[in-house]
Amino acid sequence: MNNLNRKVAIIGGARIPFTKSFTHYTRVSNNSLMTGALKALVKKYNLEGKKIDEIALGTLIHYSTDWNWARENVLSSGLDPHSPVHFISRACGTSLDAANTIAMKIATGQIDIGIAGGSDTNSDTPLTIRQSLAWDLMDIRNAKTTGKRLQQIFKTKWFDFFKLLYPSVYEPRTKMSMGDHTELTVKKWGINRIEQDELAYLSHHKAQKAYEDGFYDDLVYEFNGIKKDSIIRGNTSIEKLSTLKPAFDKSDSGTLTAGNSSAFTDGASTILLTSEEYAKEHNLEIEANLIDIQNAAFDYVNGEDLLLAPTVAVSNLLKRNNLTLQDFDFYEIHEAFSGQVLATLKAWESDDFARNVLNRDKALGAIDRTKINTKGGSTAMGHPFSATGTRVLANAAKIIKENGGGRCLVSVCTAGGMGTAAIVEG
């Protein structure tokens, strides 16, 4: 290796519109969504026929036949087919971690240019048969004689063909959804319904204004006849949000609703990273630099909060970079649920949490909430699991560019009790 610790330049991102699942992208494959986002990036940066040193793409939901999913998408993107690609998956932090692998290869001198991205859709659901039926079918296939084959055919429970398995959003070890877990978190941290609805309201209105101001003009590209994220409700109000019924804990104490939670979403996003030297040589404008990324995990099975692992990821990231939580001009915090964001902020403000969880003497402290998700968040735009990481990273880089510089903290919670954080600077 050579040129260790080179700066990693974020050239910019491109994605397709995010839409509510089972609507605009019904009967559109996950591969088509990812290819659409890649083509948008190719168009934006004139990469047609260009050989890219490394590409990292990921998805959570895909068919077993898509064993080479990432490669197939690149072959349809317009990039030089000699561009190598690898698959990555870390739940909702997938594409942010894909950017991490590309960034590390750039920093160590292995490559000069790379693409990261991710895609997910609930509308292209890979239904599967029960494992017991699959085993019976394999036994039929492997039977050595006609008699044994017929015997196995009569033993097989053929009605299991009608008991299809759907991809699950429940945690296998707790049998609870992320919303169920977050209901426990908001009760533990004393987050009320009004706070959650207020954050959701701000998310929608910031996203709507960002579209009106043209911020997304060169970030979101038309796909399948859709030109903008379809979930955004710029005309919503706190009064409207307050009328929605709880979606998870349906009792009087439930506070998470369809309005203050991110919706099931289809979409894909990408980002282009290079070394600073490569950008200058090829006249690519640098929006910002990707400084560092950190992952963390919580033992949610034994009582820790499922979606608060980013609190630790951020704390460790700040220590390594000798920064405080207040040393940032912007914050891009993934809004899986409004309550999750608010609980994260409270955890950072807690001395007890700092001592017992973060191994710090005192709390990280409060931040200026007007600096959070200034162009809208996942509650408004949606959350296609693997696409969110590079969406927020691209947002952070462009915000810094338009601001003429600054520093942004990125935080993404994920299923499985994990979290990913990043520092972007320009």
N, C-alpha and C positions, 0 to 999 in steps of 0.2 A: 504494500500500500504506500501511497505518497500523498502529499498535500493534505496531511491530517488537519481536521477541524476547519475545513473551508466553510465560508458562509453559504447558507442555503437560501437562494432567492425564490420568492413566490412571484411567479409571473402573473398568475391570475387563474380564475376558475370559470367553468361554464357548466350549466345543467339544463335539464328540461323542467317544465313546470311540475310542481308537486300537486297531486290531486287526491281527493278522497277515494279510498278503495271502493271497487265495485261500481265506479261511475265512468269517467272518461277513458280509462285505460283497460276496461273490460275487454277480454280477448286479445290483449296486447301482451306479448311474452316479456318476461323479465330480461331476456337477452336483448329484445328490441329496445327496452328502456335504457339499458346500459350502453348499447351501441348508439342510441340517439344522443346521449350525453357526450360520448366520445366524439361523435361527428360534430357536435356543437363546438367542442374545444379545438378540433382540427380546423374548422371553419374560422374560428376566432383568431387563431394564431398561424394560419396558413401552413398547416402541418401535413397537407395532402402528400402522400408518398414519402413522408419523412421517417427515417429510422430513429426510434427513440431507444435510449440505452436500457431502460428498464421501466416496466409498467406494473403497478400493483392494484388489483381490483378485488372487490369482495361483495358477498351477498349472504344473507342468512337463509333465505327461502329459495331453494332450487331443486330441480328434479335430479334423481339419482343418475339419470342418463347424461346430465350435464357435468360429467366428471372433469371436463376441460373448459368449464364455463368462461373463465377469464380470457383464455386464448381465443375462443370462438368469437367473443365480442371484439377483440382487437382485429381479427381477420376481416371483420365486417365494417371497420371504422374508417377506412381510407388511409390509415397509416401503413408504412412499409411493413409487409408481413415478416420481415427479419427482426422486428421489434420483439424482444422477449417479454414475457408477462408471467406473473405468479398470482395465485389466489390467496386471499387472507380473510380471516373471519374473527372478529372480537365483538359480537353482538352489536349494540348501537354505536360502539366506538370503532367499528370496522374501517371505515374510510379514513378516519383520523390516524389510526394506526398504520394504514396503508401509506399515508403521507410520511409517517415516521420512518418506515423502512426505506422509502425512496430518499428521504432527507439524510439518513445515516449513510447511505451509499454515496451520496453526493459529498457529504462532509469528509468521508474517508478517501475520496478520490477514485472510488470504483467506477463511478459514472459521472456524466456531466449534465444529463437531462433525463427527467423522468416524469411519469404521470401517475397520479393516484386517483382512485374513485370507488364508488360503490353504488349499488342499486338494490331496491327491494320492492316487491309488489304482493299484496294479498289477493289481487285479482287474477293472478296466474298461479293458483294454488296447486301444488303437487300432491294430489290425493294418493294414498298408498293403501295396499291391502294389509290385513293383520299378519303379523309375523308367523303365527301358527299356520295360517293358510299358505303362506309362502313356503314354509318348511314342508307341508304336505305336497305341494306342487313339485318341489325338488325331489321328494321321495318317489313320486310317480315317475318323474323323469329318470331317476337313477335305478329304478327297478330292473332286474336282470332278465326277468321272464314275463311273458304276457299274463300269466296267472297272478304273479305278484303285483304287476301293474294294475290289473283289475281289482285285486284285493285292496290296494291302496286307494283306488278311485272310490270304492264304496265306503271306505273309512273317512274320506275327506269330508269336512263340514262345508259344503258348497254355499250354504247361506251366508257364510262369512264374506262372500264376495260383495254383499250388500252392506257390510259394516266397514265402510271406508274410514281411514284415519286422516284427520286434518292436521296441518301444522298447528302446534299449540303455542299460545302466548303465556301459558302458565309455567311457573318454575317447577321443574320435575320433583324437586326435593321438598317443597312446601305445599304443592298443589294450589298455590295462590298466584293470581295475576300480579303484574306490576302495580295496577291500580289498587288491588287489595292490600299489597304491601305498603303503598304510599298512604293509604287511609290510616294504617297503624303509625306511620311516621308523622303525619300531620297532627294526630291526636297526642303523640308523645311530645312534640315540640310546641304544641299549643297554637297551631296555625288555623285560623278560622276561615269560614266560607267567604266572607267579605274580602279579605286579603287576597284570596285566590282569584276571585272574580275580577278584582281590580287589576291584578297582574295580567290576566287574560285579556281584559279590555285594552290595556296599554299595548300588548303584543299585537293585536289586530290593527289598532289605529296607527302604530308605528310602521307596520308592514304596508298598510294601505298608502300612507304618506310617502314611504320610500319608493313605491311603484309610481306614484304621481310625480315625484321629483326626478324620476328617471334612473334611480340608483340601480335597478335591476335590468336596465335595457341591454347591457352587455354581459349579464350574468345568466339570465334566463332566456332560453331560445325556444321558439315555437316547435311543438311536437304534437303530431296526431291532431292538428287543428286547435290545440290549446296554446295560449300565449302567456298566461300568467298562472300563478298558484291559485287553485280554485277554492281553497278552504277559507281564505282571508275574508273576514266580514268587517269591512270598514265602517259599516253603519250600525254595528252592534252597540249596546249600551250596558252599563252595569245593571240597569233595571231588567233588561232582557235576559242577561246571564243569570240573574238571581231567580228567575222563574223556572230554571231547568232543575229536573229532579236528580238526586244522587245516582251515579252510575254503578257504583261498586258496593259500598255500604248503604243499603237502601233504607236504613232506619233514619230516625230523626237526627242522629248524630253524624250521618254521612255528609261529607263536604265536597268530594270530587265529583264533577259532572262532565258531560260531554263538552261543555263550554270552557272549562278551565283545565282540560286535559288535551294532550295532542291526539288527533284522530288517527285511525288506521289509514295509512297513506301509501300511494304508489309514486315512485320517482327515482331519479338517478342524478349523480353529480360527479364532477371531475375537477382536478386542479393540476396545473403545470408548474413543476419545480426545476430549477437549474442551479448550477454554480454561478457565482457573480461573474466570473471570467467568461463563461459560456454566453451569458446574457449580453454582456458588452460586445463580444465578438459577433453575435448574431442580431444585434440591434433590437433586443427584447427589453421592453421597459419593465423595471422591477417595481412591484407594488409594495413589497415589504420583505422581511427576512423571517424565516422560521428558525427560532432560536433553540427551542428545547421542547421535549414531550415526555410526559411521565404517566405511568399506569399504576393503579392500585386496586385492591380488592377487599371486600368486607365479608365476614362470616355471617351472612344473613340467615343461614339455616339455624344458627344458635343465638338469634336475637338482635344482631346488628342490623341497621337500616339498609334495605336492599339497594337503594339508589343514592346513598350518601358517600360512597367510596371516592367520588371526586374531591371531597374535602381533604382527604389524605393525599391524593395525587397532587393537588394544588399546594398543600403545605410542603411536601417534599420537593416540589419543583421550585418553590420560593427559596427554600434553604439552599439548594444547589446553586441557584443563580443570585444569591445574596440580595433578594428583593423582599419587599413587604407587600401585603395584599392591596395596599393603597397606592403602590407605585405604577398604576396602570391608568391609561386614559379612556380605555373601553373594556367592556367585559362581554364576551359572547358565551352565555350559559344556556345550554340545551334545556328547553322546557318540555321534558317528557310530561310533567304535570306542574302546574303552577305551584302546588304545595311542595313539590320536591325542591324547586328553586328557593322558595321561602325558607324551608327547613335547612337547606345548605347555608343560606345567609345567616340564619340564627346559630348554626353550629360554629361557623367562623367567628361569631361574636361571643361565644361561650368560653369562659375561663375553665370550667369543669371539663368541657369537651377537649379543649386544648391540652390539659394535663393528662386526661385519661385515655385519649385517643391519638392526639397528634404529637404527643411527647414534647410539648412546649410548656414554658412557664406561664404564658398568658395567651389570651385569645388573639387570633389574627386580626380581629377588629371589624368594624363596619365599613361598607363602601358606599359611594355615591350611587344610588339606584337609578338616577337619570342616565348613567353611563352604561347600563345593562341593556343588551339587545336593542340598540338604537334604531335598527332597521327591521324590527320585528323578530319574533322567535318561533319556535316549533309549534306552540299553541295555535298560532295564526297560519303559518305556512305548511304545517304538517311534518310528519316524521317517518319517511321511508327508512327503516332501521339503518341499513348500511350506507345510506346516502347522506345522512345528517352531518357526519364529521367533516367531509370536504365542503359541504355547504357553509358551515359556520367558519371554516378556515378561509374560504374564499371571501366571505363577508368581511372577516377581520382584516384581511389584506387590503381590500378595496377601501374600507373605512379609513385605514391608516394612510393610504395613498391620497384620498380626497382631503384628509385632514392636514396633509403636508408633513406627516410624521406622527410618531407616538408609539405607544405600547399597548397591546391587547392581550388579555388573559382569556383563554378558551377552556371551557369545561364541559365534558359530556359524560353523563351517567349511562350505564349500560345494564342490560339484564345480566343475571348471574352474580349480582353484587359487585360489579367492577366499575371503574371510572377512568377516564383519560383526560389529561389536561395538557395545554400547550401555551407557549409564549410566542407571540408574533410581534415584531418590532420593525419600525421603519424610520 
